[in-house]
């Protein structure tokens, strides 16, 4: 029976959109590897699962700040991220959610099994409590100064500046993010996982690839920084870790007398891989099929993550799986380091990021260009950096000038000389050998999780093809020896077809376009007599200076806005009083946005259709710099309905959507805290 491969990517946290650091860290490497495995072993022997991580304190915190519900937050970002993944070509077999009923049941069953086996111990202790908000504080609700790097906005569980894992007690000058009050210690209790009891076997598992004394995986294939971080944790002493939290948003602890407690998100989230597999199996019509992917010995499981998740996937989750019993453990966790941006760390809080959904809007039909650049600079063994000028140079000097140039030459010349018909003859053995040699080198690097090197080898085939044509100059030889040109072009066409194969894992859209021009499919075993190719189409176009300038300016504008917001804002004067009768003339209603699209040649404007209960109106709103079209659909807003209609960019706008604006100029909808019927009156 063939080997099966279960590949997971870290569940993205559904409290914000995806940025290129996420993609380079956990999703593009996994997608590249999955495409390689599918080509090698068949689609049916590879399962690629992911989904939204939708619980935890950070989502509750965001909901409180926005005056909405956690459910609204996770619904919004699940849709945005799922769409961004799909549009970027990340080919999951399933993209699930941890807020689903199936996931809740799976997590609770898993917890109960552990509880029945005595995997936890109940511990009464003192935990941080907000005396003003009158609730226990999850680690993410506590901020202070990091004792490791001095960053003054570190969370109680981790410093996002230096990446160090923390506990709230380690923070300097801690404060509650709910009220700003200094937290107090108050007695509570939780179920704890005594990780120290597992130190001996988990160290052998990480260090030597041993499980229960037997070989489990090749430890030499694990990245040094992954092993180093794990061994540092283990040898420093594994402390007990709480597996429950005092929260009202999450998977409820399924034991009587535990009201108000939920499963710790790092117990809940990895089980999301299991529940996603269950949902996939159910969708395939065989609910029990999930078990062979998680429990059969002939299935290899690999987790793709960023370095901030290493200990959870390499230590905590394996301990939970082994304690439960019956589950496979990962054979590798090829975590990447961090991707920086334009000389600084990527920061969601400072909006210093290249957001994936925005890139797809700004550079439509250019997914492979970003895939190529991120794969070229992937932080596989150390932090790397994305620079827009470098992006431009790699696209123009490599994709356009090397890969695109070679394919275009071959297709144009074949159509010019032979009206698209493949010349008769056979491909030179030297050409075949060189193609096979490069393909083998690509495969060797892929098997070692060295995707940067694999991509470089794939591009070497394009370089080889360009050199082959440049050395023989068929465009000159056609005048004196057209028979020799037939052999040259046949060889060049063979290289082109093999380029489609080796680039497919990295640049799937490009590979498809090459095959479309050559009129071949993925199972290429040589051109048949009489085969005809199609017309030439440019694979890539140059990235212009204006494109780069626009993106750099966007980052600078975000930086300036953040700095301005952090400064002491000047009080905005209130406007002059109006008569009550004037106020009563305003007809304000709750509306629901049904559709949204950008207004052409107007960067700030969105054209919206808004359901007001008795009718749907078209409203043009200047919010495009603050919200994407995907983010606004389904949102409930407050509409001033009796404002005189007026034409904006040729579109009649039939009302005004009310917005709140802070001191930095950031806009937010004025919305009801819970769903109201469309058309409800605001007064």
C-alpha positions as CSV (number, residue, x, y, z in Angstrom):
1,X,0.0,0.0,0.0
2,X,1.5,3.4,-0.9
3,X,2.6,5.8,1.8
4,X,0.1,8.5,2.7
5,X,1.0,12.1,3.7
6,X,-1.0,14.3,6.0
7,X,0.2,17.9,5.7
8,X,-1.1,20.7,8.1
9,X,-0.5,24.4,8.1
10,X,-0.8,26.4,11.3
11,X,-4.4,27.6,11.7
12,X,-4.4,31.3,11.1
13,X,-5.9,33.3,14.0
14,X,-9.2,34.8,12.8
15,X,-8.7,38.3,14.4
16,X,-7.1,39.9,11.4
17,X,-6.1,39.4,7.7
18,X,-3.1,37.5,6.4
19,X,0.1,39.2,5.6
20,X,3.2,38.0,3.6
21,X,5.0,37.0,6.8
22,X,2.3,34.4,7.5
23,X,2.4,33.2,3.9
24,X,6.2,32.9,3.8
25,X,6.3,31.2,7.2
26,X,3.7,28.4,7.1
27,X,1.4,28.4,4.0
28,X,3.5,28.8,0.8
29,X,6.1,26.3,1.9
30,X,3.4,23.8,2.7
31,X,1.6,24.4,-0.6
32,X,4.8,23.9,-2.5
33,X,5.5,20.7,-0.7
34,X,2.0,19.4,-1.1
35,X,2.1,20.0,-4.9
36,X,5.4,18.2,-5.0
37,X,4.0,15.2,-3.1
38,X,0.8,15.1,-5.2
39,X,2.9,15.0,-8.4
40,X,5.1,12.2,-7.0
41,X,2.5,10.1,-5.1
42,X,-0.9,11.0,-6.5
43,X,-3.5,13.4,-5.1
44,X,-5.3,10.6,-3.3
45,X,-2.3,9.9,-1.1
46,X,-1.9,13.5,0.1
47,X,-4.2,15.4,2.4
48,X,-3.7,19.1,3.1
49,X,-5.7,20.5,5.9
50,X,-6.1,23.9,7.6
51,X,-8.7,26.3,8.9
52,X,-9.4,29.3,11.1
53,X,-8.3,29.3,14.8
54,X,-11.3,31.2,16.2
55,X,-11.1,31.1,20.0
56,X,-8.9,32.7,22.6
57,X,-8.5,35.9,24.5
58,X,-7.2,38.0,21.6
59,X,-10.4,37.6,19.7
60,X,-12.5,38.5,22.8
61,X,-10.2,41.5,23.2
62,X,-10.7,42.7,19.7
63,X,-14.5,42.3,20.0
64,X,-14.5,44.4,23.1
65,X,-12.5,47.1,21.5
66,X,-14.7,47.2,18.4
67,X,-17.9,47.0,20.4
68,X,-19.0,43.8,18.6
69,X,-19.1,40.1,19.3
70,X,-16.3,37.4,18.9
71,X,-18.6,35.6,16.4
72,X,-18.8,38.7,14.2
73,X,-15.0,39.0,14.3
74,X,-14.2,35.4,13.4
75,X,-16.9,35.3,10.7
76,X,-15.5,38.4,9.0
77,X,-11.8,37.3,9.0
78,X,-12.6,33.6,8.2
79,X,-14.2,34.7,5.0
80,X,-11.4,37.2,4.2
81,X,-8.6,34.7,4.8
82,X,-10.3,31.8,3.1
83,X,-10.8,33.9,0.0
84,X,-7.3,35.3,0.1
85,X,-5.8,31.7,0.3
86,X,-8.0,30.5,-2.6
87,X,-7.1,33.5,-4.8
88,X,-3.4,33.1,-4.0
89,X,-3.5,29.4,-5.1
90,X,-3.0,27.8,-1.7
91,X,-4.7,24.5,-2.5
92,X,-6.1,23.1,0.8
93,X,-8.3,20.0,0.6
94,X,-10.3,21.6,3.4
95,X,-10.3,25.0,5.1
96,X,-12.3,24.4,8.3
97,X,-13.2,26.4,11.5
98,X,-12.7,25.8,15.2
99,X,-16.0,27.5,16.0
100,X,-17.9,24.6,14.2
101,X,-20.0,22.2,16.1
102,X,-17.9,19.3,14.9
103,X,-14.8,20.9,16.2
104,X,-16.3,21.6,19.6
105,X,-17.4,18.0,19.9
106,X,-14.1,16.7,18.8
107,X,-12.2,18.9,21.2
108,X,-14.5,18.0,24.1
109,X,-14.2,14.2,23.4
110,X,-10.4,14.5,23.2
111,X,-10.3,16.4,26.5
112,X,-12.6,13.9,28.2
113,X,-10.4,11.0,27.1
114,X,-7.3,12.7,28.6
115,X,-9.2,13.5,31.8
116,X,-10.4,9.9,32.1
117,X,-6.8,8.7,31.7
118,X,-5.5,11.0,34.4
119,X,-3.5,13.2,32.0
120,X,-4.3,16.4,34.0
121,X,-4.1,17.6,37.5
122,X,-6.4,20.1,39.1
123,X,-4.5,23.0,40.6
124,X,-5.9,25.8,42.8
125,X,-3.8,28.9,42.5
126,X,-3.9,32.7,42.2
127,X,-4.3,34.3,38.8
128,X,-4.4,37.8,37.5
129,X,-7.8,39.5,38.0
130,X,-9.0,42.9,36.8
131,X,-10.6,44.6,39.8
132,X,-12.4,47.1,37.6
133,X,-13.7,44.8,34.9
134,X,-14.3,42.2,37.6
135,X,-13.0,39.2,35.7
136,X,-10.0,36.9,35.5
137,X,-7.6,37.9,32.8
138,X,-6.3,35.5,30.2
139,X,-2.6,36.1,29.4
140,X,-3.5,38.1,26.3
141,X,-5.5,40.5,28.3
142,X,-2.4,41.6,30.2
143,X,0.3,43.8,28.7
144,X,3.5,45.2,30.1
145,X,7.2,45.5,29.4
146,X,9.1,42.4,28.2
147,X,11.9,41.4,30.6
148,X,13.9,40.1,27.7
149,X,14.0,42.9,25.2
150,X,12.3,45.9,26.9
151,X,9.4,46.1,24.5
152,X,6.7,48.0,26.4
153,X,3.7,46.3,24.6
154,X,4.4,42.6,25.4
155,X,1.5,40.3,26.0
156,X,1.2,38.1,29.1
157,X,1.9,35.0,27.0
158,X,4.4,36.2,24.4
159,X,6.4,39.2,23.3
160,X,5.7,39.8,19.7
161,X,8.8,41.9,19.4
162,X,11.4,39.3,20.3
163,X,9.3,36.2,20.2
164,X,10.0,35.1,23.8
165,X,7.3,33.0,25.5
166,X,6.3,34.7,28.7
167,X,4.0,34.4,31.7
168,X,2.1,37.4,33.1
169,X,4.2,37.3,36.3
170,X,7.3,38.0,34.3
171,X,6.0,41.3,32.8
172,X,7.3,44.6,34.2
173,X,4.6,47.1,35.1
174,X,1.7,44.9,33.9
175,X,-1.8,46.3,33.2
176,X,-5.2,45.0,32.1
177,X,-6.0,45.7,28.5
178,X,-9.7,45.8,29.5
179,X,-9.6,48.7,31.9
180,X,-5.9,49.7,32.2
181,X,-6.0,48.7,35.9
182,X,-3.1,46.9,37.5
183,X,-4.0,43.2,37.8
184,X,-4.5,41.6,41.2
185,X,-3.9,38.0,42.2
186,X,-7.1,36.1,43.0
187,X,-7.8,32.5,43.7
188,X,-9.1,30.2,41.0
189,X,-8.4,26.7,39.7
190,X,-7.6,25.0,36.4
191,X,-6.7,21.7,34.8
192,X,-2.9,21.5,34.2
193,X,-0.8,19.3,32.0
194,X,2.3,18.1,33.9
195,X,4.7,18.3,31.0
196,X,7.7,17.5,33.2
197,X,6.4,13.9,33.4
198,X,7.0,13.6,29.7
199,X,10.4,15.2,29.5
200,X,12.4,12.0,28.9
201,X,10.5,10.6,26.0
202,X,9.8,14.0,24.3
203,X,13.6,14.8,24.4
204,X,14.4,11.5,22.7
205,X,11.6,12.2,20.2
206,X,13.1,15.6,19.3
207,X,16.8,14.9,19.6
208,X,17.1,11.4,18.2
209,X,13.9,10.7,16.4
210,X,13.0,8.0,18.9
211,X,9.5,7.1,20.2
212,X,9.3,4.5,23.0
213,X,12.8,3.5,22.1
214,X,12.1,2.8,18.4
215,X,13.0,4.9,15.4
216,X,10.2,7.2,14.5
217,X,11.7,9.8,12.1
218,X,15.0,11.0,10.7
219,X,16.1,13.5,13.2
220,X,18.8,14.7,10.8
221,X,16.0,16.2,8.6
222,X,14.7,18.4,11.4
223,X,15.9,22.0,11.2
224,X,18.6,23.0,13.7
225,X,16.7,26.0,15.0
226,X,13.6,23.8,15.6
227,X,15.6,21.2,17.6
228,X,17.5,23.9,19.4
229,X,14.5,25.8,20.6
230,X,12.8,22.5,21.7
231,X,15.9,21.2,23.6
232,X,16.3,24.6,25.3
233,X,12.7,24.3,26.6
234,X,13.1,20.7,27.7
235,X,16.5,21.0,29.3
236,X,15.4,24.2,31.1
237,X,12.7,22.2,32.8
238,X,9.1,21.6,31.5
239,X,6.7,23.4,33.8
240,X,3.1,22.4,34.3
241,X,0.8,24.3,31.8
242,X,-2.8,25.2,32.3
243,X,-5.1,23.5,29.8
244,X,-8.2,25.6,30.7
245,X,-9.0,29.3,30.9
246,X,-11.6,31.5,32.6
247,X,-13.3,32.9,29.5
248,X,-16.7,32.9,27.9
249,X,-15.5,32.5,24.3
250,X,-14.1,29.1,23.4
251,X,-14.8,25.4,23.7
252,X,-16.6,24.8,27.1
253,X,-14.9,22.4,29.5
254,X,-17.3,19.3,29.2
255,X,-17.3,18.5,32.9
256,X,-20.0,19.4,35.5
257,X,-19.1,22.2,37.8
258,X,-16.8,24.0,35.3
259,X,-19.1,26.7,34.1
260,X,-17.2,29.8,32.9
261,X,-14.1,27.7,31.9
262,X,-13.1,26.9,28.3
263,X,-10.3,24.8,26.8
264,X,-6.9,26.6,26.5
265,X,-6.6,27.7,22.9
266,X,-3.4,25.7,22.5
267,X,-5.3,22.6,23.4
268,X,-8.2,23.5,21.3
269,X,-6.5,24.8,18.1
270,X,-4.2,21.8,17.2
271,X,-7.2,19.5,17.5
272,X,-8.6,21.7,14.7
273,X,-6.4,19.6,12.4
274,X,-8.3,16.5,13.5
275,X,-11.7,18.1,13.3
276,X,-10.8,19.4,9.8
277,X,-9.9,15.9,8.7
278,X,-13.1,14.6,10.1
279,X,-15.1,17.2,8.2
280,X,-13.2,16.4,5.0
281,X,-13.9,12.7,5.4
282,X,-17.6,13.5,6.1
283,X,-17.7,15.6,2.9
284,X,-16.3,12.7,1.0
285,X,-19.1,10.4,2.2
286,X,-17.0,8.3,4.6
287,X,-17.0,9.7,8.1
288,X,-14.6,7.1,9.5
289,X,-12.0,7.7,6.8
290,X,-10.4,10.4,8.9
291,X,-8.8,7.8,11.2
292,X,-6.5,6.3,8.6
293,X,-4.9,9.7,8.2
294,X,-4.3,10.1,11.9
295,X,-3.8,6.6,13.2
296,X,-2.4,4.3,10.5
297,X,1.3,3.6,10.6
298,X,1.7,4.1,6.9
299,X,0.7,7.8,7.1
300,X,3.4,10.5,7.7
301,X,2.2,13.7,9.3
302,X,4.1,17.0,8.8
303,X,3.3,20.4,10.4
304,X,4.2,23.6,8.6
305,X,4.4,26.5,11.0
306,X,6.3,29.7,12.0
307,X,9.0,29.7,14.7
308,X,6.6,31.2,17.3
309,X,4.6,28.0,17.3
310,X,7.5,25.5,17.5
311,X,7.1,24.4,21.2
312,X,3.3,24.0,20.8
313,X,3.6,21.6,17.8
314,X,6.8,19.8,18.8
315,X,6.3,19.4,22.6
316,X,2.8,20.2,23.8
317,X,0.7,18.7,21.0
318,X,2.8,15.5,20.8
319,X,2.4,15.1,24.6
320,X,-1.4,15.5,24.2
321,X,-1.5,13.0,21.3
322,X,0.6,10.4,23.0
323,X,-1.3,10.8,26.3
324,X,-4.6,10.3,24.5
325,X,-3.2,7.2,22.7
326,X,-3.8,5.9,19.2
327,X,-2.6,8.9,17.3
328,X,0.4,9.4,15.0
329,X,3.0,12.0,16.0
330,X,4.6,14.3,13.4
331,X,7.7,13.0,11.5
332,X,8.8,16.6,10.9
333,X,7.9,20.2,11.8
334,X,9.9,22.3,9.3
335,X,9.2,25.7,10.9
336,X,10.4,28.8,9.2
337,X,11.9,31.8,10.9
338,X,10.4,35.4,10.6
339,X,10.1,37.5,7.5
340,X,10.8,41.2,8.0
341,X,9.6,44.1,5.9
342,X,11.6,47.1,4.6
343,X,14.1,47.2,7.4
344,X,11.6,46.5,10.2
345,X,9.6,43.7,11.8
346,X,6.2,43.1,10.3
347,X,3.7,44.4,12.8
348,X,-0.1,44.0,12.6
349,X,-0.6,46.5,15.4
350,X,1.4,49.2,13.6
351,X,-0.1,48.2,10.2
352,X,3.5,47.6,9.0
353,X,2.7,44.7,6.7
354,X,1.9,43.7,3.1
355,X,-1.6,42.3,3.5
356,X,-2.3,39.4,1.2
357,X,-5.8,40.5,0.2
358,X,-4.5,44.0,-0.6
359,X,-1.7,42.6,-2.7
360,X,-4.2,40.6,-4.7
361,X,-6.2,43.8,-5.3
362,X,-3.2,45.9,-6.2
363,X,-1.6,43.2,-8.4
364,X,-4.4,41.2,-10.0
365,X,-3.2,38.2,-12.0
366,X,0.2,38.4,-10.4
367,X,0.0,35.7,-7.8
368,X,3.0,33.7,-9.1
369,X,5.2,36.8,-8.9
370,X,4.7,37.0,-5.2
371,X,4.9,33.2,-4.8
372,X,8.3,33.3,-6.6
373,X,9.7,36.1,-4.6
374,X,8.6,34.8,-1.2
375,X,9.9,31.3,-2.1
376,X,13.2,32.9,-3.2
377,X,13.7,34.7,0.1
378,X,11.9,32.3,2.4
379,X,13.2,32.5,6.0
380,X,14.0,28.7,6.1
381,X,16.9,28.9,8.6
382,X,17.2,32.5,9.6
383,X,15.1,35.7,9.4
384,X,14.9,37.2,5.9
385,X,13.5,40.5,4.5
386,X,11.0,41.5,1.9
387,X,11.9,44.8,0.1
388,X,9.7,46.1,-2.7
389,X,12.7,47.1,-4.8
390,X,14.0,43.5,-4.5
391,X,10.6,42.3,-5.5
392,X,10.8,44.4,-8.6
393,X,14.3,43.2,-9.4
394,X,13.5,39.5,-9.0
395,X,10.3,39.8,-11.1
396,X,12.0,41.8,-13.9
397,X,15.4,40.2,-14.0
398,X,14.5,36.6,-13.3
399,X,10.8,35.9,-14.1
400,X,10.6,38.3,-17.1
401,X,14.1,38.2,-18.4
402,X,14.9,34.4,-17.8
403,X,11.8,32.2,-17.6
404,X,9.4,34.4,-19.5
405,X,11.9,35.3,-22.2
406,X,12.9,31.7,-22.9
407,X,9.3,30.4,-23.2
408,X,8.3,33.4,-25.4
409,X,11.2,32.9,-27.7
410,X,10.5,29.2,-28.2
411,X,6.8,29.7,-28.9
412,X,7.3,32.7,-31.2
413,X,9.9,31.0,-33.3
414,X,8.0,27.7,-33.6
415,X,5.0,29.6,-34.8
416,X,7.1,31.8,-37.2
417,X,9.1,28.9,-38.7
418,X,6.6,26.0,-38.7
419,X,3.2,27.7,-38.1
420,X,3.0,26.1,-34.7
421,X,3.7,22.5,-35.9
422,X,6.3,20.6,-33.9
423,X,9.3,19.8,-36.1
424,X,10.0,16.2,-36.9
425,X,12.9,14.4,-35.3
426,X,14.0,13.3,-31.8
427,X,15.2,15.2,-28.8
428,X,19.0,15.0,-28.1
429,X,20.0,12.7,-25.3
430,X,22.1,15.5,-23.8
431,X,19.0,17.7,-23.6
432,X,17.0,14.9,-21.9
433,X,19.8,14.1,-19.5
434,X,20.2,17.7,-18.5
435,X,16.4,18.0,-17.8
436,X,16.4,14.9,-15.8
437,X,19.5,16.0,-13.8
438,X,17.8,19.3,-12.9
439,X,14.5,17.6,-12.0
440,X,16.4,15.2,-9.7
441,X,18.2,18.0,-8.0
442,X,14.8,19.8,-7.5
443,X,13.4,16.6,-5.9
444,X,16.4,16.1,-3.6
445,X,16.0,19.6,-2.2
446,X,12.3,19.2,-1.8
447,X,12.7,16.0,0.2
448,X,15.1,17.9,2.5
449,X,12.6,20.8,2.9
450,X,15.0,23.2,1.1
451,X,12.5,24.9,-1.1
452,X,14.7,28.0,-1.9
453,X,17.4,25.7,-3.3
454,X,14.7,23.7,-5.2
455,X,13.3,26.8,-6.8
456,X,16.9,28.0,-7.8
457,X,17.4,24.6,-9.5
458,X,14.1,24.9,-11.3
459,X,15.2,28.3,-12.6
460,X,18.5,26.8,-13.7
461,X,16.6,24.9,-16.4
462,X,15.3,28.2,-17.8
463,X,18.8,29.6,-17.7
464,X,20.1,26.4,-19.5
465,X,17.4,26.9,-22.2
466,X,18.3,30.5,-22.7
467,X,22.0,29.7,-23.0
468,X,21.2,26.9,-25.4
469,X,19.4,29.3,-27.7
470,X,21.9,32.1,-27.3
471,X,24.8,29.8,-28.1
472,X,23.2,28.3,-31.3
473,X,21.3,31.4,-32.5
474,X,18.6,29.6,-34.5
475,X,17.2,33.0,-35.7
476,X,20.5,33.4,-37.7
477,X,20.9,29.8,-38.6
478,X,17.5,29.6,-40.2
479,X,18.8,31.4,-43.2
480,X,21.7,29.0,-43.9
481,X,20.7,25.7,-42.3
482,X,17.0,25.3,-41.7
483,X,17.3,21.6,-41.1
484,X,19.6,22.1,-38.1
485,X,17.1,24.7,-36.7
486,X,14.4,22.0,-36.6
487,X,16.5,20.0,-34.1
488,X,17.3,23.0,-32.1
489,X,13.7,24.0,-31.8
490,X,12.6,20.5,-30.9
491,X,15.1,20.5,-28.1
492,X,14.0,23.9,-26.9
493,X,10.3,22.8,-27.0
494,X,11.2,19.8,-24.8
495,X,13.0,22.1,-22.3
496,X,9.9,24.3,-22.3
497,X,7.6,21.3,-21.5
498,X,9.9,20.2,-18.7
499,X,10.0,23.7,-17.3
500,X,6.2,23.5,-16.9
501,X,6.7,20.4,-14.8
502,X,9.4,21.7,-12.5
503,X,7.8,25.1,-12.0
504,X,4.3,23.6,-11.3
505,X,5.0,23.2,-7.5
506,X,6.2,26.8,-7.2
507,X,4.3,28.7,-9.9
508,X,1.1,26.8,-10.7
509,X,-0.6,29.5,-12.7
510,X,2.6,30.0,-14.8
511,X,2.9,26.3,-15.4
512,X,-0.7,26.1,-16.6
513,X,-0.1,29.0,-19.0
514,X,3.0,27.3,-20.4
515,X,1.0,24.1,-20.9
516,X,-1.8,26.1,-22.6
517,X,0.7,27.5,-25.1
518,X,2.3,24.2,-25.7
519,X,-1.1,22.4,-25.7
520,X,0.1,19.6,-23.4
521,X,-1.2,18.3,-20.0
522,X,0.6,17.5,-16.8
523,X,1.5,14.0,-18.0
524,X,4.1,15.0,-20.5
525,X,6.1,12.2,-22.1
526,X,7.3,13.8,-25.2
527,X,5.6,15.5,-28.2
528,X,3.7,13.2,-30.6
529,X,4.1,13.5,-34.4
530,X,1.8,16.2,-35.8
531,X,1.4,18.1,-32.5
532,X,0.7,21.8,-32.9
533,X,1.2,24.5,-30.2
534,X,-0.8,27.6,-29.6
535,X,0.0,31.3,-29.9
536,X,2.6,33.0,-27.7
537,X,1.4,34.9,-24.7
538,X,3.6,36.9,-22.3
539,X,4.0,35.0,-19.0
540,X,5.1,38.0,-17.0
541,X,5.2,41.8,-17.4
542,X,7.7,44.1,-15.7
543,X,7.0,45.7,-12.3
544,X,7.2,49.5,-12.9
545,X,8.9,52.0,-10.6
546,X,5.4,53.6,-10.0
547,X,4.1,50.2,-8.6
548,X,7.0,50.0,-6.1
549,X,6.6,53.7,-5.1
550,X,2.9,53.2,-4.4
551,X,3.6,50.3,-2.1
552,X,6.4,52.0,-0.2
553,X,4.3,55.1,0.2
554,X,1.5,53.0,1.6
555,X,3.8,51.6,4.3
556,X,5.1,55.1,5.1
557,X,1.5,56.4,5.3
558,X,0.6,53.6,7.8
559,X,3.7,54.5,9.8
560,X,2.9,58.2,9.9
561,X,-0.7,57.5,10.9
562,X,0.4,55.2,13.8
563,X,2.8,57.8,15.0
564,X,0.1,60.5,14.9
565,X,-2.3,58.3,16.7
566,X,0.2,57.7,19.5
567,X,0.7,61.4,20.0
568,X,-1.6,63.3,22.4
569,X,-4.6,64.1,20.2
570,X,-6.0,67.6,20.2
571,X,-9.6,67.9,21.4
572,X,-12.0,68.3,18.5
573,X,-14.4,71.2,19.2
574,X,-18.1,70.4,19.3
575,X,-20.3,72.0,16.7
576,X,-22.8,74.7,17.4
577,X,-26.1,73.6,19.0
578,X,-29.1,72.9,16.8
579,X,-32.8,73.0,17.5
580,X,-34.5,69.7,18.5
581,X,-36.9,70.1,15.6
582,X,-33.8,70.1,13.2
583,X,-32.6,66.8,14.7
584,X,-36.0,65.2,14.3
585,X,-35.9,65.9,10.6
586,X,-33.0,63.4,10.3
587,X,-34.2,59.9,9.3
588,X,-31.6,57.4,10.4
589,X,-32.1,53.6,9.8
590,X,-30.1,50.4,10.3
591,X,-29.0,49.0,6.9
592,X,-27.2,45.8,5.8
593,X,-24.6,46.0,3.1
594,X,-25.4,43.5,0.4
595,X,-22.8,44.2,-2.3
596,X,-19.7,46.3,-2.6
597,X,-17.4,47.3,-5.4
598,X,-14.7,49.8,-6.0
599,X,-15.6,53.0,-8.0
600,X,-13.4,53.2,-11.1
601,X,-10.7,55.9,-11.0
602,X,-11.6,56.7,-7.4
603,X,-9.2,55.2,-4.8
604,X,-11.3,56.3,-1.8
605,X,-14.8,55.3,-3.0
606,X,-16.9,52.2,-2.7
607,X,-20.3,51.7,-4.4
608,X,-22.6,49.8,-1.9
609,X,-26.0,48.4,-2.2
610,X,-27.7,48.7,1.3
611,X,-30.8,46.8,2.4
612,X,-33.0,49.2,4.4
613,X,-35.8,46.7,4.9
614,X,-38.5,48.1,2.5
615,X,-35.9,48.9,-0.2
616,X,-32.3,48.5,-1.3
617,X,-30.4,51.7,-2.0
618,X,-27.2,52.6,-3.8
619,X,-24.8,54.6,-1.6
620,X,-21.3,55.8,-2.6
621,X,-19.0,56.0,0.5
622,X,-15.5,57.2,0.9
623,X,-14.3,54.3,2.9
624,X,-12.1,52.3,0.4
625,X,-8.9,53.2,2.2
626,X,-10.3,51.8,5.5
627,X,-12.3,48.7,4.4
628,X,-12.0,46.2,1.5
629,X,-15.1,45.1,-0.4
630,X,-14.9,41.7,1.3
631,X,-14.9,43.2,4.8
632,X,-18.0,45.3,4.4
633,X,-20.4,42.8,2.9
634,X,-22.9,41.7,5.5
635,X,-22.0,44.5,7.9
636,X,-24.9,46.4,9.6
637,X,-24.5,50.2,9.4
638,X,-26.3,53.4,10.3
639,X,-27.7,55.2,7.2
640,X,-28.9,58.8,7.0
641,X,-31.7,58.1,4.5
642,X,-33.3,61.5,3.9
643,X,-30.1,63.2,2.7
644,X,-30.7,64.8,-0.8
645,X,-29.4,62.3,-3.4
646,X,-26.4,63.5,-5.4
647,X,-24.2,62.1,-8.1
648,X,-20.7,61.0,-7.2
649,X,-18.4,59.9,-10.2
650,X,-21.6,59.5,-12.2
651,X,-23.3,57.3,-9.6
652,X,-26.4,58.6,-7.8
653,X,-25.8,58.1,-4.1
654,X,-29.1,57.8,-2.2
655,X,-28.0,58.4,1.4
656,X,-25.0,58.6,3.7
657,X,-23.4,55.9,5.9
658,X,-22.5,57.3,9.3
659,X,-18.9,56.7,10.4
660,X,-16.9,57.3,13.6
661,X,-13.4,58.9,13.0
662,X,-10.6,58.9,15.5
663,X,-7.7,61.3,15.9
664,X,-5.6,59.4,13.3
665,X,-8.3,59.6,10.7
666,X,-9.2,56.0,10.9
667,X,-12.9,55.3,10.2
668,X,-15.2,52.7,11.8
669,X,-18.9,51.9,11.1
670,X,-21.5,53.1,13.6
671,X,-23.3,49.7,14.1
672,X,-25.7,48.1,16.5
673,X,-24.0,45.8,19.0
674,X,-26.1,42.9,17.8
675,X,-28.1,42.1,14.6
676,X,-31.1,44.3,14.0
677,X,-33.7,44.0,11.3
678,X,-32.8,46.1,8.3
679,X,-34.8,49.3,8.3
680,X,-34.9,49.7,12.1
681,X,-35.1,53.3,13.1
682,X,-32.3,55.0,14.9
683,X,-33.4,57.7,17.4
